[in-house]
């Protein structure tokens, strides 16, 4: 299951991977994205920001965000997630402020940030590794933060319904739910709930629900030996035909081809 709030055990996580649709979620880590190929859309609350090759984004802790890939072109990026404890003197700022736009375009990106994102590699844990990771983090923050237009978190009216929506889908996406039944459980009208999906998450209820199911399906396809039929049933789809159609629509490939690609990437 995907939780509203992801408790990440590691203080430092680095991934070089193909970008894909990721439904709205939040966690306590600082998240940095450096696009290495293609294009990517980063959604922060009600706003959607476009990223191209060489662009960099800084997502502050405890902010609902999501990713979308509209292009059929292969998109890859480096994702760095760091515990705010490692941010030193920047810790308070990261908790109290938010960027109006988290993206720094490549033409304005400081060379030090590019160097850090291209040379960071996961290493064994230990005091020396932690110092190296923190040094790179401080370089990135010292160069990135002055380029971001920051505002106080308190200036944003905290919409509890948005967070309840994310939590509800995270807890029930494998079940047979509808916009109407969800609205009843959250004690709001279907119209009000529909506006949360369209205005905040930039997709309708069905699209959001299917993306949450497919995110889980991708994990099962790449990390388990469950059959595609079993995965279809375990992720909440009413039929394998629907599962295959929705998977093809979002990922532009069949579940079987996705599993083969994941196996090939693991082998290489």
NORHUGI-V301311 format. One line per field, one symbol per residue. psi: psi as a letter, one per 40 degrees, with the letter a starting at -180 (. if undefined). A space follows every 10 residues. Layout:
# NORHUGI-V301311
psi->???
This chain:
# NORHUGI-V301311
psi->ihidhhhhdi ehhhhhihii hhihiiieih hhhhheiaii hhhhbeihhh iiheiiihhi ifhhiiiihd ieihhiihhh hhhddeebee dddddeiiid hehhideehh ddddddddeh ihiiiidddd dddddddddd dddddeehhi ihdeehhhhd dddddddddd eeeeigiidd dddddefiid dddddddddd efiidddddd dddddddddd deeieiiddd dddeeeidid dddddddddd efiidddddd ddddddd.
